[in-house]
Amino acid sequence: MCGIVGAVAQRPVSEILLEGLRRLEYRGYDSAGVALITQGSKLKRVRSLGKVIALTNKLAAEPIEGKVGIAHTRWATHGKPAEHNAHPHFSGEELGLVHNGIIENYLELRERLGSLGYVFSTETDTEVAAHLVHYHSQRTDSLLKGMLSARQEFKGAYALAALSPTEPNTIIVARQGSPLIIGVGIGENFIASDIQAMLPVTNRFIYLENGDVARVNQYKIEIFDAEGNSVERPIRESKAGDSSTELGEYRHYMLKEIFEQPRAITATLEGRLAHHQVLSCLSGDKPMDILAQVEEIQIVACGTSYHAGLIARHWIEGYTDIPCHVEVASEYRYRRQPKRKNLLLITISQSGETADTLAALEKMKQSKACLASLTICNVLESSLTRESDMSLMTIAGPEIGVASTKAFTTQLAALQMLLGLLIQAKQGETEFSRQLVADLALLPDLIEQVLALNPQIESLAERFIEKQHALFLGRGEQYPVALEGALKLKEISYIHAEAYPAGELKHGPLALVDSEMPVIAVAPNTALLEKLMSNLEVVRARGGELYVFACKSANLIPNEQMHVLELPAVPELLAPIVYTVPLQLLAYHVAILKGTDVDKPRNLAKSVTVE
């Protein structure tokens, strides 16, 4: 979850590194630091507690320059957020190292290195990695050989970048489980956790594979695989625009990304819908033949993507005869899986680098327990897309805000297209598949209509200023929408929020309801609306204050205890997508009123690349 950037160039690189860190700050912002090889082959560093701006200010006051450097923005795992725990970590004055991931056996390694005379000044696993690479480099007289030897001892998932004044024009990198990419320039080369960090300086990238170690200098890139063999990895050209990460007229990335949803969904659907059918939009070998064989589906994901999977289960089981199971990746990967016949494993991830989801995929591949694997992902060259048999890409564009918005709704749009493909693969064109295509075409405009309600939602948010808790309710496929609404509110406003199926109120949560507990309900005009309204009457009878997002056709009458925001009439299949949007806006405006850092909420990071 930390961000790594490095550069080997003919020009000073400190500003390149700082700009890379700014673009990677969504990965962690507890502390930041930079290390450079300065004139005279001296290794110098500057570190600061807090966000990248603090490091920028410190470097302005204590400038250091060099043409080779590494930098890091941290999401703390081992060792509290503090300047002395910030990366880069040094081994004496002879090696600097940055790290994303977790070295699981660091205590064992730390004890051994201590017996060899190494002194530790931090609680981090990264300092252990720095000393171990230094130890092996001293024994082998080469930073590359030192990294190749050290990685044989590391257990866990990691991305590492190291430099040394003994080899002043070189950066050595290693990847195992955590993303690391090389940017290819002209007479200069770069490394980073994400291509976004390097877009100002290059659009050509090499995606390292698990087990790879690389030596990078100005003019040459050498890559060695897990067995130590010299290998070539393809150079890929990115068409990602640099302007897509600019705020423009918006105060926060989250708000920008909420309002980008009509465009993001349009891009995700574009070229994939014909007049009466979903066009084959899956990468991979004969995907429709595979879908025709599917007898069971297992969805594995984390966080917001998990909520997308829960909604998809309702769709798949509601409109096909295929059983569908949904599990949190961090639990699924550790549980024994029985053999299933013709199982399709679906992973969902915005980044394609979520460690638990990747591990679940790897487990299934090793056990050969599934017919095929399919990922729904927003990053074309991510680990998930490269490791899966098939992929269905969302076209959301870069999502910078830590709280996911447009990635979620484009995932749902993609899952609806997958539903259409499943039906077409097994039954051919049907009346339902034709209706699905027609409904999807309406989706961008329906979301535009909801976004036009932003002033009313902003006004509604004022009633939450003093609240410390909130309860979200939904029924059927709206229950995962309630889960997502609660997650957004707690992520960015720090209000404790929980979601329940509305029918479960009577089994415990009702004890929490009083005049100080706002209860938020999503109420499209579906077959379950009457049941939901009965549940809400129970809340009113206990003095609870209701906030209901309801379809106009439901004809709900607001009163002192029930505030109603009317949404446009929507096809039932689209309701979970459309009803998500006002909950995103509510969370955003409450967070603004609470004065929190919307785009960088405390303790969180965007891409979760550790367990």
Buried (B, 14 or more C-beta within 10 A) or exposed (E): BBBBBBBBBEEBBBBBBBBBBBBBBBBBBBBBBBBBBBEEBEBBBBBBBBBBBBBBEBBEEEEBBBBBBBBBBBBBBBBEBBBBBBBBBBBEEBBBBBBBBBBBBBEEBBEBBEEEEBEEEBBBBBBBBBBBBBBBBBEBEBBBBBBBBBBEBBEBBBBBBBBBBBBBBBBBBBBBBBBBBBBBBEEBBBBBBBBBBBBBBBBBBBBBBBBBBBBBBBEEBBBBBBEBEEBEBEEBEBEBEEEEBEEEEBEBBBBBBBBBBBBBBBBBBEEBBEEBBBEBBBBBEEBEEBBBEBEBBBBBBBBBBBBBBBBBBBBBBEBBEBBBBBBBBBEBBEEEBEEBEBBBBBBBBBBBBBBBBBBBBBBBBEEEBBBBBBBBBBBBBBBBBBBBBBBBBBBBBBBBBBBBBBBBBBBBBBBBBBBBBBBBBBEEBBEBBBBBBEBBEBBBEBBBBBBEBBEEBBEBBEBBEEBEBBBBBBBBBBBBBBBBBBBBBBBBBBBEBBBBBBBBBEEEBBEBBEEEBBBBBBBBBBEBBEBBBEBBEBBBEBEBBBBBBBBEBBEBEEEEBBBBBBBBBBBBBBBBBBBBBBBBBBBBBBBBBBEBEBBBBEEBBBBBBBB
